[in-house]
Amino acid sequence: MKKQFAVIGMGRFGSSVAKTLSDLGYEVLAIDSSEQRTQEISNIVTHVVQADSTDEEALRSLGLRNFDVVIVAIGQDIQSSILTTIILKEIGVPKVVVKAQNELHGKVVKKIGADKVIYPERDMGQRVAHHLISSNILDYIELSDAYSIIEVQASRTLIGKNLRELDIRAKYGCNVMAIRTGSHMNIAPSAEDLIREQDVLVIVGKNEDLNHFEKTFAE
């Protein structure tokens, strides 16, 4: 049985998440206090409800505890975001993901039970910055304050060498998790695997080590 998602808050972020999940074939319940916003998303997702997410009875009546994941994507109203998170955990929602405006907002919702906190503006800013540093950086995902994953297009200095020759782990403290060649993903590549033109390396490590690697190899 496919996962069921509910998304609360149909601003730009919430509606984008709801549409993407729906396009991937999942059942999505979209919730917003605005009639206009619920109408705009109604033809895209499975179900739409106009409701105040800070009203406990309203959320209980929607049976949200039966959904696998509820995403709180409320925009500027931090108080509503916090109250909604509290209610969702109290009524027994198994996984609550909250969009946070800033670090303080994130800390608060984490303390009151949010299972995952996301910072779309901050994360997008980091990705854009890494793309600007080098056109070879295809993606950047922060795992924690200290660790991240980057996807790097093989540069001239990498092509034609194997992982043993490059010795990325010893020199830079980073681990090559995978090498993507076209549509093929080589998970946990061996030391003898050769890096070819157009290959993409998926690398995990401490942020400072990744930065060092980027400056050396990503040009």
Backbone bond lengths (Angstrom), bond angles and torsions (degrees), N, CA, C in turn:
res aa  C-N    CA-C-N  psi(-1)  N-CA   C-N-CA  omega(-1)  CA-C   N-CA-C  phi
1 M - - - 1.465 - - 1.532 109.83 -
2 K 1.327 115.24 131.62 1.459 119.56 -178.28 1.517 111.42 -71.08
3 K 1.319 114.64 151.13 1.459 119.84 177.65 1.526 110.76 -64.23
4 Q 1.338 113.93 148.77 1.465 120.37 174.53 1.521 108.64 -110.69
5 F 1.334 115.33 135.09 1.463 121.31 -178.79 1.522 110.62 -120.76
6 A 1.334 114.37 146.69 1.461 120.16 169.52 1.526 106.98 -124.75
7 V 1.322 115.88 137.46 1.460 121.08 179.31 1.519 108.26 -121.67
8 I 1.328 115.61 122.42 1.465 121.06 -179.17 1.525 108.67 -104.91
9 G 1.328 116.17 119.50 1.461 121.60 -178.64 1.513 110.59 104.05
10 M 1.330 116.10 105.49 1.466 120.72 -175.25 1.528 112.39 -102.30
11 G 1.335 115.51 43.91 1.458 119.73 170.47 1.525 108.77 -74.95
12 R 1.332 116.82 -164.65 1.467 119.60 -177.36 1.526 111.99 -60.60
13 F 1.331 116.53 -44.25 1.461 120.09 -178.32 1.527 110.97 -69.64
14 G 1.325 116.99 -51.29 1.465 121.18 -177.59 1.518 112.99 -59.93
15 S 1.332 116.64 -43.98 1.467 119.68 -179.32 1.529 110.63 -68.11
16 S 1.343 116.83 -33.87 1.462 120.67 178.12 1.531 110.28 -66.28
17 V 1.340 116.86 -43.16 1.472 121.05 177.96 1.529 109.96 -63.28
18 A 1.333 116.19 -46.86 1.470 121.02 -178.90 1.528 110.99 -60.36
19 K 1.334 117.00 -44.67 1.471 121.49 -179.19 1.529 110.57 -64.82
20 T 1.323 116.80 -43.43 1.472 120.50 -178.43 1.528 110.84 -63.54
21 L 1.334 117.01 -45.79 1.467 120.92 178.75 1.528 110.81 -61.57
22 S 1.333 115.50 -40.79 1.463 120.67 179.45 1.528 111.02 -65.30
23 D 1.346 115.91 -42.52 1.469 120.76 178.68 1.528 111.40 -62.49
24 L 1.344 116.02 -29.23 1.463 120.77 179.30 1.527 112.45 -81.25
25 G 1.335 115.60 -1.30 1.456 119.97 174.10 1.521 115.85 96.79
26 Y 1.337 117.40 11.76 1.465 120.37 -179.23 1.526 111.39 -92.77
27 E 1.337 114.64 153.64 1.465 119.62 173.62 1.514 108.74 -76.67
28 V 1.322 115.80 128.29 1.459 120.72 -177.09 1.518 110.38 -130.02
29 L 1.339 115.04 129.08 1.459 121.87 171.76 1.518 107.38 -103.41
30 A 1.334 116.61 120.16 1.466 121.75 178.50 1.524 109.45 -101.43
31 I 1.334 115.66 131.09 1.470 121.04 -177.23 1.526 109.32 -126.60
32 D 1.331 116.20 132.41 1.469 121.04 175.36 1.523 108.25 -155.38
33 S 1.328 115.17 152.34 1.469 119.34 179.36 1.527 111.30 -79.96
34 S 1.325 117.03 -14.50 1.460 121.96 -178.14 1.523 111.69 -91.69
35 E 1.311 116.42 126.46 1.464 120.91 178.64 1.529 110.68 -64.76
36 Q 1.330 115.83 -38.90 1.465 120.05 -179.06 1.532 111.09 -62.48
37 R 1.328 116.13 -44.34 1.464 119.55 -178.59 1.527 111.94 -67.22
38 T 1.323 116.55 -38.45 1.469 118.58 178.82 1.521 110.55 -66.79
39 Q 1.335 117.02 -35.37 1.472 119.93 177.99 1.529 111.02 -66.86
40 E 1.343 116.12 -37.78 1.469 120.66 -177.45 1.530 112.23 -65.31
41 I 1.338 116.25 -30.63 1.472 120.23 -176.65 1.533 112.04 -97.83
42 S 1.318 117.53 -7.86 1.474 122.03 -169.99 1.527 114.07 -60.33
43 N 1.331 118.19 -32.33 1.466 120.63 -178.71 1.528 113.06 -85.64
44 I 1.347 116.31 -1.57 1.463 120.64 -174.83 1.524 112.27 -104.23
45 V 1.348 116.70 -40.81 1.466 120.72 -175.27 1.530 111.40 -103.38
46 T 1.336 115.51 172.92 1.471 120.90 -175.87 1.530 111.77 -69.38
47 H 1.336 116.82 -48.30 1.467 122.15 -177.77 1.522 110.08 -136.74
48 V 1.311 116.12 148.30 1.468 121.77 177.89 1.522 108.76 -133.61
49 V 1.343 116.19 136.79 1.456 120.94 177.65 1.522 109.47 -135.49
50 Q 1.320 115.87 132.85 1.466 120.38 171.89 1.526 107.43 -91.22
51 A 1.329 115.90 115.09 1.473 119.66 -176.74 1.514 110.34 -156.36
52 D 1.351 114.10 155.81 1.460 121.51 174.52 1.532 107.14 -88.48
53 S 1.323 116.43 114.84 1.471 119.54 -174.36 1.525 112.94 -73.09
54 T 1.337 118.31 -8.27 1.471 119.99 176.19 1.537 111.04 -91.67
55 D 1.331 116.04 3.16 1.462 121.91 177.56 1.535 107.87 -95.98
56 E 1.331 116.66 106.32 1.468 121.03 -175.27 1.518 112.48 -57.95
57 E 1.328 116.86 -43.58 1.464 119.98 -178.14 1.528 111.47 -63.04
58 A 1.334 115.34 -37.79 1.469 119.63 179.62 1.530 110.40 -63.70
59 L 1.344 116.62 -42.89 1.466 119.74 179.78 1.521 111.71 -69.31
60 R 1.344 116.65 -39.07 1.472 120.15 177.81 1.528 110.60 -60.45
61 S 1.328 116.00 -40.83 1.472 120.39 -176.13 1.531 112.17 -67.00
62 L 1.338 116.41 -19.38 1.469 120.23 -179.64 1.531 112.41 -84.49
63 G 1.329 116.27 -6.07 1.469 120.07 178.77 1.512 113.44 66.40
64 L 1.331 116.71 35.45 1.465 120.11 -175.33 1.529 113.68 -65.12
65 R 1.308 117.67 -21.37 1.469 119.89 179.40 1.531 111.11 -65.30
66 N 1.336 116.42 -17.19 1.464 120.89 179.57 1.531 112.79 -88.29
67 F 1.349 116.58 -4.91 1.462 120.26 178.47 1.526 109.16 -86.54
68 D 1.318 116.17 146.91 1.471 120.49 -179.38 1.523 111.52 -70.37
69 V 1.329 115.43 -42.32 1.468 120.58 -177.95 1.522 109.09 -140.25
70 V 1.335 115.64 136.14 1.467 121.02 171.81 1.523 107.77 -119.02
71 I 1.332 116.23 125.51 1.459 121.52 -179.91 1.519 109.04 -102.63
72 V 1.335 116.73 122.40 1.462 122.06 176.83 1.524 106.86 -94.23
73 A 1.335 115.72 103.48 1.466 121.01 -174.89 1.523 110.89 -113.13
74 I 1.338 116.02 31.73 1.466 120.82 -178.67 1.528 109.70 -65.67
75 G 1.331 115.50 135.66 1.459 121.39 -173.08 1.518 115.86 -71.04
76 Q 1.323 116.27 -106.76 1.464 121.40 -170.77 1.529 113.98 -79.34
77 D 1.319 117.52 -20.25 1.471 120.80 -173.40 1.534 110.35 -82.87
78 I 1.335 116.03 88.10 1.468 121.35 -176.57 1.527 111.18 -64.15
79 Q 1.328 117.13 -37.30 1.469 120.55 179.75 1.531 110.92 -60.45
80 S 1.325 116.50 -44.56 1.471 120.35 178.63 1.523 111.09 -64.15
81 S 1.324 116.13 -37.94 1.465 121.01 178.47 1.529 110.17 -61.58
82 I 1.327 116.66 -44.64 1.469 121.39 -179.27 1.529 111.13 -66.06
83 L 1.341 116.65 -47.10 1.470 121.09 -179.69 1.528 110.60 -61.92
84 T 1.318 116.25 -42.52 1.468 120.81 179.56 1.523 110.76 -61.36
85 T 1.330 116.41 -42.71 1.470 121.10 179.45 1.522 110.89 -61.72
86 I 1.337 116.89 -44.74 1.471 121.47 179.06 1.527 110.20 -58.68
87 I 1.336 116.14 -47.28 1.465 120.57 -177.56 1.530 110.67 -63.22
88 L 1.316 116.16 -44.66 1.479 119.96 -178.44 1.522 111.71 -59.60
89 K 1.337 117.14 -41.51 1.465 119.88 179.12 1.525 110.86 -70.95
90 E 1.322 116.81 -35.81 1.470 120.41 179.79 1.521 112.14 -67.02
91 I 1.341 117.09 -33.50 1.467 118.59 -178.73 1.534 112.10 -87.41
92 G 1.345 115.96 0.09 1.456 119.44 170.89 1.513 116.96 95.03
93 V 1.335 118.10 23.35 1.472 119.65 175.71 1.531 108.38 -66.02
94 P 1.343 118.73 126.37 1.470 120.85 -173.77 1.531 114.32 -65.66
95 K 1.342 117.32 -37.77 1.467 118.98 -179.36 1.527 110.10 -139.18
96 V 1.326 114.88 121.19 1.465 121.11 179.90 1.522 108.86 -116.49
97 V 1.323 115.43 121.54 1.462 121.84 178.10 1.532 107.66 -109.62
98 V 1.329 116.39 128.72 1.464 119.84 -174.20 1.524 111.13 -120.83
99 K 1.322 115.25 131.48 1.467 120.96 171.85 1.530 107.35 -80.93
100 A 1.333 116.46 124.42 1.464 120.66 -179.67 1.524 110.67 -108.37
101 Q 1.335 114.37 144.34 1.468 119.80 179.46 1.523 111.55 -79.58
102 N 1.331 115.82 -33.24 1.463 120.17 -176.90 1.533 108.91 -154.77
103 E 1.332 115.83 178.02 1.469 121.10 -176.35 1.527 111.96 -61.41
104 L 1.337 117.23 -41.70 1.471 120.90 -178.88 1.524 110.84 -63.46
105 H 1.319 116.50 -46.32 1.468 121.76 176.65 1.533 109.51 -56.45
106 G 1.343 115.89 -44.72 1.462 120.77 179.64 1.508 112.66 -61.47
107 K 1.347 116.62 -43.07 1.468 120.94 179.63 1.520 111.38 -62.69
108 V 1.329 116.21 -40.75 1.471 120.79 -178.37 1.526 110.59 -64.30
109 V 1.353 117.26 -50.46 1.470 119.09 -177.00 1.533 111.16 -67.93
110 K 1.324 116.52 -29.28 1.469 119.80 176.28 1.530 109.84 -65.68
111 K 1.330 116.05 -42.72 1.471 121.01 -179.63 1.520 112.22 -64.43
112 I 1.326 116.97 -33.25 1.465 119.57 -176.94 1.531 112.22 -91.05
113 G 1.348 116.59 7.04 1.460 117.99 169.54 1.512 118.01 119.55
114 A 1.331 119.04 -1.58 1.475 119.28 177.97 1.526 109.49 -57.46
115 D 1.327 116.18 132.66 1.464 120.52 -178.11 1.528 111.79 -78.94
116 K 1.316 115.71 -29.02 1.472 120.40 178.53 1.524 108.86 -149.48
117 V 1.331 115.77 138.45 1.466 121.26 177.92 1.519 107.77 -118.03
118 I 1.324 115.85 132.83 1.461 119.61 178.36 1.523 109.91 -121.98
119 Y 1.322 114.84 147.65 1.465 121.96 -178.45 1.530 107.85 -123.47
120 P 1.323 118.17 79.98 1.472 119.57 -172.99 1.524 114.46 -59.05
121 E 1.337 117.11 -41.02 1.464 119.12 -178.73 1.526 110.71 -66.44
122 R 1.333 116.61 -46.53 1.463 120.55 -179.93 1.528 110.98 -63.61
123 D 1.348 115.80 -46.79 1.464 120.31 -177.38 1.525 111.28 -63.21
124 M 1.343 116.41 -40.63 1.464 119.41 178.90 1.527 110.06 -66.50
125 G 1.328 115.99 -37.49 1.466 119.89 177.19 1.514 111.43 -60.75
126 Q 1.333 116.57 -41.58 1.465 120.95 178.73 1.522 110.92 -64.95
127 R 1.332 116.16 -42.17 1.463 119.62 -179.32 1.528 110.95 -64.04
128 V 1.332 115.43 -44.41 1.467 119.57 179.69 1.526 110.10 -61.20
129 A 1.343 116.90 -43.59 1.463 121.09 -179.61 1.526 110.99 -59.98
130 H 1.342 116.54 -42.74 1.464 119.92 -179.36 1.531 111.13 -68.93
131 H 1.335 117.37 -34.78 1.463 120.17 175.45 1.522 110.60 -65.06
132 L 1.334 116.45 -36.49 1.461 120.77 -178.94 1.521 111.56 -70.48
133 I 1.341 116.35 -34.14 1.472 120.80 179.30 1.521 109.59 -61.85
134 S 1.319 116.48 -43.21 1.458 120.06 -178.30 1.519 110.26 -152.99
135 S 1.318 115.60 135.30 1.470 120.12 177.96 1.526 111.18 -68.37
136 N 1.348 117.39 -14.18 1.471 121.06 -179.69 1.523 112.78 -78.82
137 I 1.341 118.19 -19.49 1.466 121.31 178.80 1.530 108.00 -78.40
138 L 1.334 115.74 112.09 1.467 120.76 -176.42 1.518 112.32 -89.62
139 D 1.333 116.13 -33.24 1.466 118.94 -179.88 1.514 109.62 -156.51
140 Y 1.336 114.82 156.55 1.461 121.86 -178.20 1.519 107.40 -144.04
141 I 1.324 117.16 121.00 1.467 121.45 -178.11 1.520 108.97 -126.19
142 E 1.320 116.22 121.25 1.464 120.72 179.34 1.529 109.02 -83.07
143 L 1.330 117.08 122.38 1.466 121.87 177.94 1.522 111.06 -87.80
144 S 1.329 116.34 -36.23 1.466 122.65 178.72 1.522 106.65 -158.23
145 D 1.329 116.91 -173.84 1.458 119.68 178.09 1.524 111.57 -63.28
146 A 1.326 116.84 -25.20 1.467 120.03 -173.70 1.525 114.28 -106.85
147 Y 1.346 117.71 -25.63 1.466 120.55 -172.13 1.530 112.11 -122.07
148 S 1.329 115.74 147.22 1.462 121.52 177.88 1.522 110.42 -144.98
149 I 1.329 114.61 170.20 1.468 122.28 173.02 1.521 107.50 -121.29
150 I 1.337 117.18 136.75 1.459 120.16 173.90 1.521 109.37 -124.49
151 E 1.329 115.18 149.48 1.458 122.06 170.41 1.523 107.00 -107.99
152 V 1.325 116.50 123.72 1.463 121.37 -174.73 1.523 110.39 -122.57
153 Q 1.323 115.95 125.85 1.468 120.31 171.74 1.521 107.94 -70.12
154 A 1.325 117.13 131.79 1.464 121.03 -178.05 1.523 110.69 -57.96
155 S 1.320 116.19 123.17 1.467 121.66 178.63 1.524 109.53 -90.12
156 R 1.318 116.94 173.91 1.470 121.54 -177.80 1.528 111.74 -57.00
157 T 1.326 116.23 -35.84 1.468 120.11 -177.39 1.530 113.20 -72.23
158 L 1.338 117.32 -13.81 1.472 121.28 179.81 1.523 112.60 -99.83
159 I 1.331 116.35 -31.36 1.467 121.38 -172.99 1.535 110.90 -63.93
160 G 1.340 114.67 134.44 1.453 120.77 177.23 1.515 114.46 88.50
161 K 1.330 116.57 -0.71 1.468 120.09 179.03 1.526 109.01 -112.21
162 N 1.344 115.32 153.64 1.461 117.73 175.14 1.526 109.35 -98.35
163 L 1.329 116.11 173.00 1.470 120.50 -174.94 1.525 112.12 -66.34
164 R 1.338 116.21 -28.99 1.467 119.04 178.31 1.536 110.21 -65.41
165 E 1.342 115.62 -43.82 1.466 119.94 179.74 1.527 111.43 -64.22
166 L 1.313 115.73 -41.74 1.469 119.47 -177.09 1.521 111.75 -71.97
167 D 1.336 116.11 -34.37 1.470 122.21 175.85 1.533 111.69 50.55
168 I 1.335 115.21 47.12 1.460 121.68 -174.19 1.522 111.78 -61.76
169 R 1.331 116.26 -37.54 1.469 119.46 -177.83 1.533 111.53 -64.79
170 A 1.332 116.62 -45.38 1.473 119.96 -177.66 1.522 111.79 -72.04
171 K 1.336 115.98 -40.25 1.469 119.85 -174.66 1.524 113.19 -80.35
172 Y 1.331 116.29 -33.65 1.469 119.30 -172.18 1.528 114.32 -122.53
173 G 1.340 117.53 -4.48 1.456 120.21 178.70 1.516 113.91 71.17
174 C 1.355 116.80 16.76 1.466 121.20 -178.64 1.530 110.00 -111.32
175 N 1.313 116.68 156.09 1.465 121.76 178.91 1.522 111.01 -116.21
176 V 1.338 116.37 130.66 1.464 121.03 174.19 1.526 107.34 -82.26
177 M 1.328 115.99 107.54 1.472 121.67 -177.41 1.520 111.85 -78.13
178 A 1.340 116.03 -33.80 1.459 120.15 -175.29 1.519 109.84 -160.49
179 I 1.333 114.90 157.99 1.462 121.86 171.64 1.523 107.22 -126.22
180 R 1.320 116.45 124.33 1.463 120.18 179.09 1.523 109.58 -101.31
181 T 1.331 115.82 123.18 1.461 122.17 176.39 1.521 107.30 -116.72
182 G 1.321 117.21 103.99 1.464 120.45 -174.35 1.518 109.74 62.75
183 S 1.337 116.32 -122.83 1.469 120.08 179.57 1.531 112.01 -93.33
184 H 1.333 116.57 -4.64 1.473 120.59 -178.45 1.529 110.68 -89.82
185 M 1.331 116.49 130.40 1.467 122.07 178.23 1.524 108.98 -109.96
186 N 1.323 116.07 116.87 1.466 122.05 177.98 1.533 107.97 -93.40
187 I 1.342 116.07 100.31 1.460 121.51 -178.29 1.530 109.43 -81.52
188 A 1.331 116.33 137.27 1.477 122.44 -179.48 1.525 111.34 51.44
189 P 1.332 117.86 62.41 1.463 121.04 -177.74 1.526 112.27 -63.24
190 S 1.347 115.97 154.00 1.463 120.36 179.85 1.526 110.06 -85.72
191 A 1.323 115.26 167.85 1.471 121.09 -178.32 1.520 112.19 -63.55
192 E 1.339 116.93 -23.20 1.470 120.57 -176.91 1.525 112.93 -89.98
193 D 1.327 117.65 -6.21 1.465 119.82 -177.59 1.526 110.98 -66.87
194 L 1.332 114.33 128.86 1.459 122.35 -176.21 1.523 110.45 -87.39
195 I 1.317 115.91 142.39 1.460 120.61 177.23 1.522 108.60 -95.75
196 R 1.331 114.61 124.18 1.464 120.84 -176.52 1.526 110.76 -107.51
197 E 1.315 114.56 166.96 1.466 120.39 176.65 1.527 109.29 -59.53
198 Q 1.294 116.73 140.06 1.473 125.02 -179.22 1.531 113.45 76.96
199 D 1.334 119.02 -3.53 1.465 120.55 176.13 1.530 109.99 -65.62
200 V 1.326 114.28 151.34 1.470 120.57 176.30 1.525 107.91 -120.67
201 L 1.331 116.51 127.32 1.464 121.92 178.88 1.525 109.63 -98.15
202 V 1.330 115.89 132.57 1.465 121.68 174.83 1.527 106.86 -104.00
203 I 1.336 115.99 114.53 1.468 120.90 -169.95 1.524 110.57 -124.19
204 V 1.340 116.66 135.13 1.458 121.88 177.73 1.524 108.84 -116.86
205 G 1.322 116.05 146.35 1.462 119.34 178.30 1.518 112.15 176.03
206 K 1.329 115.23 179.47 1.458 120.20 174.38 1.525 108.45 -66.81
207 N 1.316 116.40 148.91 1.455 120.70 -175.51 1.525 112.74 -57.47
208 E 1.351 116.24 -42.69 1.469 118.78 -178.55 1.532 111.22 -66.96
209 D 1.348 116.70 -34.58 1.464 120.10 177.98 1.530 111.14 -69.49
210 L 1.318 116.02 -40.49 1.463 120.15 177.88 1.526 110.93 -63.91
211 N 1.337 115.75 -39.81 1.468 120.11 178.45 1.527 110.22 -61.64
212 H 1.325 116.49 -41.57 1.459 122.10 177.97 1.532 110.33 -62.16
213 F 1.330 115.94 -44.02 1.463 121.20 178.79 1.530 110.51 -62.62
214 E 1.338 115.88 -45.91 1.471 120.27 -179.11 1.523 110.87 -57.01
215 K 1.324 116.09 -46.61 1.481 120.17 -176.34 1.521 111.25 -65.50
216 T 1.339 116.36 -30.31 1.466 120.08 -177.76 1.524 112.70 -84.42
217 F 1.326 116.44 -43.38 1.463 119.74 -168.74 1.531 115.61 -112.72
218 A 1.306 117.78 -14.82 1.470 118.14 -169.65 1.510 113.89 -88.08
219 E 1.310 117.49 -0.48 1.474 118.51 -178.90 1.530 110.37 -75.54
